[in-house]
Amino acid sequence: MKRQDEDKISQIMNNAEKVREIIQSGINAALLKHKQVGNPICEWKNDRVVWIEPENIPVEKDKSVCRNILALA
């Protein structure tokens, strides 16, 4: 890995908001994929596992998936 790339990664990791944005983007991408292929997901609610059908999966459609985190720095 290039030194320049390492510096960009360090900048990102030291920015809590960027880290949160990247993680949320990954979560959104996974939820969208489940919804698109028709797979349910589960969540923990009221001390038990609850299944969510694909048509009810909440997805933020305006969020783009981070393809290259180095571009965010």
C-alpha positions in Angstrom: 0.0 0.0 0.0 1.2 3.5 -0.9 2.2 5.9 1.9 -0.4 8.3 0.6 -3.1 5.7 0.9 -2.1 5.0 4.4 -2.3 8.6 5.3 -5.8 8.8 3.8 -6.9 5.8 5.8 -5.6 7.3 9.0 -7.5 10.5 8.2 -10.7 8.6 7.8 -10.2 6.5 10.9 -9.6 9.6 13.0 -12.9 11.1 11.8 -15.7 9.5 13.7 -18.4 10.9 11.4 -16.7 9.4 8.3 -16.4 6.1 10.0 -20.1 6.1 10.9 -20.9 7.1 7.3 -18.9 4.3 5.9 -20.4 1.7 8.3 -23.9 2.9 7.7 -23.3 2.8 3.9 -22.2 -0.9 4.2 -25.3 -1.7 6.3 -27.5 0.0 3.8 -25.9 -1.9 1.0 -26.5 -5.2 2.8 -30.1 -4.4 3.5 -30.7 -3.4 -0.1 -29.1 -6.6 -1.4 -31.4 -8.7 0.9 -34.4 -6.7 -0.3 -33.5 -7.1 -4.0 -33.0 -10.9 -3.8 -36.0 -11.5 -1.6 -34.2 -12.6 1.6 -35.7 -11.7 4.9 -33.5 -10.2 7.7 -33.9 -10.5 11.5 -33.5 -8.0 14.3 -33.6 -8.2 18.1 -36.7 -6.6 19.4 -38.4 -6.9 22.8 -36.0 -9.6 24.0 -36.6 -11.8 21.0 -35.6 -12.3 17.3 -38.1 -10.8 14.9 -38.0 -11.6 11.2 -38.6 -8.8 8.7 -39.9 -9.8 5.2 -38.0 -8.3 2.2 -40.8 -5.9 1.3 -40.6 -4.4 4.8 -36.9 -3.9 5.0 -36.1 -0.3 5.5 -33.5 1.0 3.0 -32.3 4.5 2.4 -32.5 4.7 -1.3 -30.6 8.0 -1.6 -27.5 6.6 0.1 -24.8 5.6 -2.3 -22.5 2.7 -1.4 -18.9 3.7 -0.7 -17.0 1.8 -3.4 -13.6 3.2 -2.5 -13.1 4.6 1.0 -9.9 6.4 0.0 -12.0 8.7 -2.2 -13.7 10.0 1.0 -10.6 11.5 2.5 
